[in-house]
Amino acid sequence: MVAQEEFNKNIENNVKETIETYGLLAHNEKVAVALSGGKDSILTLHILNKFKEEYNLDLVAITIDEGISGYRNEGVEAARKNAEEIGVKLIEKSFLDEFNFKLDDIFSFYKSACIPCGVFRRYLLNKTAYEVGACKIATGHNLDDEIQSFLMTFARADFRRFSKFGPKLNTIHEKLIPRIKPLWNVPEKDVGTWAVLNDIDVHFAECPYSHLSARSKIKGFLNKMESERKGTKVNILRSFDKTFQFEKKPANLYECKKCGEPSSMDICKACEMLEEINGYLDG
């Protein structure tokens, strides 16, 4: 029990340091937690609930059912159970209700299922958070996730995306809700340990489409490096944080002519892909 309490306190202190160092939270804010039902998002929900009174937070959770057979239902159930246990309102959205298709129906149209999944999840999450009046969206991205994303972007030389890294994104459009990452400095292994030690109901299974992504390969490489040289992941993150300081230039964002959501083009990526997908389905 002592070891469990000490471990929990270390996690809490880690997150609190990130919150204070990078100014992730302010008092009297409404924060939407992107709650998938996996270990990372559920820890994010529980840890922010710990700080709810201190910051006088109004917490709400949003879960997105992408429509993945044999996988997604368990995550949604875990999200429901955890939100109910700590008394946080859960808003449920789905690809089927919003777009009239499941990810299973359209994944084969793309090189990776992660492409349409990411676009439509972000679209629904942002739209829903804005509709409920949230001023920030808290995601469950942990230390491992951040390193993986950075290396993927680095390998593609997609320098525009570097400005999106870090534990906090600033407001660049009134309808684009900024993201915060409370677990930014927490290793994925510690998140799993937390869930097991505290007997938390989480969905541990990996998405059946994830093995097709570049992220999966980079994750395997990093885990191998960490097993051979302990501390590699933390060192990489520290190196990124110190070396890659990019000026966050003002973004030219408009509102999509079809749906009204923030977009860098006249038509947002989600609407562009919807037209493309409907063409495939009708054909």
Steps between C-alpha positions, in 0.01 A plus 500: 500500500785738585667428164170562321444832678857608432469409132170688468652804669797495263265496201295782648811710573631437149176627346475792741851613407406490131179693567683770696810522280309540176183666630265228381216600732352822628230546759130474414547330164281245325724219378389220268688171540537291185400168655560193284482252786867410468746530788641839397172685463358345817806604703460850353138507618585376850801728543313812388220406737766511776566865410134584446453672834838676502433664163120503525478307174179412319586160351317326218608191304451425130530155346498425128385163366682463170325174415764228536343157537615286793703784649325831559210386718729404789666840497165681502383288795819579694450870426142485625593316818786733597308818421205379706721395794648846544188691401615655172249546218582289195398610151500221242544555126547252217612496139181313411267763646697796371623379161282197423790252483730306730879496476470133407303606192756744361848412630592313178476824299820625663859387544440486876177498702666757727461766228119527492473402867724785613328761282147413606582444869668841525209660313235353730700560816559867420144562382350338810734678740411834342127424517515430875705812569833337591805726483751213488514137392715269714639201313677191633822542301786368713877534473526206259226638274672837475836349408342271240312789341810717492713231336229433240483869416878530501534206259247660264667843525155642566634808679162673519386243754785562743312799644225261614728315741522571868259462792286802406368654180380859495171633365530589131129517413200551725340179372818290520530382859865482617639167621686425821695183581521447878684165453765656275779403741356162611644183336244262351627220725412704809148559370445126465646437844264759649196329348603156627604613849172683553282234335357755256262380231679592178508364147853365450457353150673674211304615198498221239607752236797638696751241379472644149618845606848651502445581868494130585843446344651801675345390829669160468835664422478733801400220737800297383731796557352561845549136601867517397567851633267602780412869488521528120141625464532769764830614348341526156212709631740731688708537185193592295383746763836680514608481136187551295360838598272616222331834479126451510394727215140622475295256296274612219185311581161537336167330548411210273243607240316170547492438875629821660782332690848660515712420196819614330319464165157596366387140559622316812673163479205318653253633241749433222538139615124460550440591138772258395364216716140551390621477141667167578193367684256611231721356230 
